Amino acid sequence: MQKIDYEGKVWVLNYNNPEPLLNHAIHMLERHGVKREDMEITETPTAKVGAIVVEIWPYELVIGRVRTTRNDSFISGTEFLIELKLDEDGNYIDYL
């Protein structure tokens, strides 16, 4: 299992995701080495160059590292993806 290499905060972007998805995303980030107290769940991060940003999608987490910032916006490159799996009833499952 690939660990997330980070220092400081990990910015988790949450745009009105359903609670089960957000909770599972947090759980999977913990499984990949991110401490819960280091996660900042927000819609508008103030990430600096080098920070880790996580985008939550229904079937995956996109882990990116901020490459540059401009006018309170950031550009990041994808480091890797974490797949989110569902069981036959549509519940997120822990497959690791």
N, C-alpha and C positions, 0 to 999 in steps of 0.2 A: 504494500500500500504506500502510495506516495505521500510524503508529509509536506505541509505548507511551510516554507521557510519565510519567516516574517520577524519584524521587530516593531514594537509599539502596538498600535491599533490595527485591526483588520476591519475594513469598512464593508458591511453587509448591506447591499442595496435592497430595500424592501418597498416595493410599490404596490401597497394594498394586497399583498399575497394572502391567501387563506391561512389561518392559524396552523392547520396540520402541515402545510408546505413549509412555513417558516420554522416551525419546531423541528421538522425533519432536516431542514437545511442546517440549522444550528447543531443538531446531533451529528450530522455527517462532517461538519467542519471540526467538531471536537474529535471525531474518529481520525481525522487527518492532522491532528496535532495543534489545533488552535484552542487556546483556553477561552472559556465563555467570558471571563472578565476582560479579555482583550478584544472582544467583538463589539463594534459600534454599529447598531442597527439603525439605519437612517434612509431617508429619500435623497438627501443632499449632503454628500460627504465633503469634507474639507481636506481631502487627501493631498499629501505632498509627494513629490517624486520619490519613488522607491516603495511607497506604501502598497499593500495588498488590497484589492477591491474585489468583492464577490458579487456577481449578478445572479439572482435567483430566477430560474425558469422552471416551468412545471416538470421537466424531465431531466434537468441537469443544473449544476452550479458551474459558472464560468469564473475561474480564478485568474485574475489579471494583476499585473504590476504597473503602477502609474509610471509612465515614461516622461511625460511633460505636463505642465499646467499652463493655462492661459485664461485670464478673466474669470476666475472661480470655476473653470471647467478643467477636466483632465482628459488625457489620452492615455489609454493603457493597452498593453499587448497581452494576449492570452498566454498564460503559463501552462495551464492544463484544465481539463474538465473533470467533474465528478458526476457520474451518472446517478440519477435518482430512479429507483424502481418501485413499481406498484404491484400489489398482489391482484388476484382476479376480482376482488371486491373494490378495487380502487384505493386501497390503503397503502401508504408508503411503508416499505419494508427495509430492514437493515440487512444487507447482503454481504457485508464485510466480515 
